[in-house]
Amino acid sequence: MSVPTGDQLKAARTAAGLSQAQAAELMGYPLQTGSRGGVQSRTWQALESMSDERNMQGPVFAMFLLLTGQHPDFHLERNKRPDSAHGPEAADGKETASSK
């Protein structure tokens, strides 16, 4: 997947119904307290900015699209097999007796 422009990234974020801070948190970018007390992500702001030289790399953008259900070719699905390598949840999403 190619590197998105700031406008493409903003369009994907708003289509997902996320604020910049929510999108940044989803992708693991740092959050800061803003001057008015709210939470913000300067990193995400820079990625959406047309005047900043930073860009989100294509594979990271693909992951954002996957996580928000917007990827044009693929979608994520919770693993249904109750495998210990995939956490303590059974296929139905409930805790197993061994994980309590």
BELMO-V34462 format. One record per pair of residues at least 12 apart in sequence whose C-alpha atoms are under 10 Angstrom apart, sorted by sequence separation. I is the first residue (numbers start at 1). GAP is how many residues later the second one is. If there is no record, write none. Layout:
# BELMO-V34462
i->{I & I}
gap->{GAP & GAP}
This chain:
# BELMO-V34462
i->{29 & 30 & 31 & 43 & 44 & 62 & 79 & 80 & 87 & 88 & 10 & 29 & 30 & 31 & 43 & 63 & 78 & 80 & 29 & 30 & 79 & 82 & 25 & 29 & 78 & 84 & 24 & 25 & 21 & 22 & 24 & 27 & 21 & 22 & 23 & 24 & 20 & 21 & 22 & 24 & 25 & 20 & 21 & 24 & 19 & 20 & 21 & 23 & 24 & 19 & 20 & 21 & 22 & 20 & 21 & 20 & 21 & 19 & 20 & 20 & 27 & 10 & 27 & 9 & 10 & 13 & 27 & 10 & 11 & 27 & 6 & 9 & 10 & 26 & 6 & 9 & 10 & 6 & 7 & 8 & 9 & 24 & 27 & 6 & 7 & 23 & 26 & 5 & 6 & 7 & 26 & 4 & 5 & 6 & 7 & 4 & 5 & 6 & 5 & 6 & 23 & 6 & 9 & 9 & 6 & 16 & 5 & 6 & 12 & 16 & 5 & 6 & 18 & 4 & 5 & 13 & 16 & 17 & 3 & 4 & 9 & 12 & 13 & 16 & 3 & 4 & 8 & 12 & 15 & 16 & 2 & 3 & 4 & 15 & 16 & 2 & 3 & 9 & 13 & 15 & 1 & 2 & 3 & 4 & 9 & 12 & 1 & 2 & 3 & 4 & 13 & 1 & 3 & 4 & 12 & 1 & 2 & 3 & 12 & 1 & 2 & 1}
gap->{12 & 12 & 12 & 12 & 12 & 12 & 12 & 12 & 12 & 12 & 13 & 13 & 13 & 13 & 13 & 13 & 13 & 13 & 14 & 14 & 14 & 14 & 15 & 15 & 15 & 15 & 16 & 16 & 17 & 17 & 17 & 17 & 18 & 18 & 18 & 18 & 19 & 19 & 19 & 19 & 19 & 20 & 20 & 20 & 21 & 21 & 21 & 21 & 21 & 22 & 22 & 22 & 22 & 23 & 23 & 24 & 24 & 25 & 25 & 28 & 33 & 34 & 34 & 35 & 35 & 35 & 36 & 37 & 37 & 37 & 38 & 38 & 38 & 38 & 39 & 39 & 39 & 40 & 40 & 40 & 40 & 40 & 40 & 41 & 41 & 41 & 41 & 42 & 42 & 42 & 42 & 43 & 43 & 43 & 43 & 44 & 44 & 44 & 45 & 45 & 45 & 46 & 46 & 47 & 48 & 48 & 49 & 49 & 49 & 49 & 50 & 50 & 50 & 51 & 51 & 51 & 51 & 51 & 52 & 52 & 52 & 52 & 52 & 52 & 53 & 53 & 53 & 53 & 53 & 53 & 54 & 54 & 54 & 54 & 54 & 55 & 55 & 55 & 55 & 55 & 56 & 56 & 56 & 56 & 56 & 56 & 57 & 57 & 57 & 57 & 57 & 58 & 58 & 58 & 58 & 59 & 59 & 59 & 59 & 60 & 60 & 61}
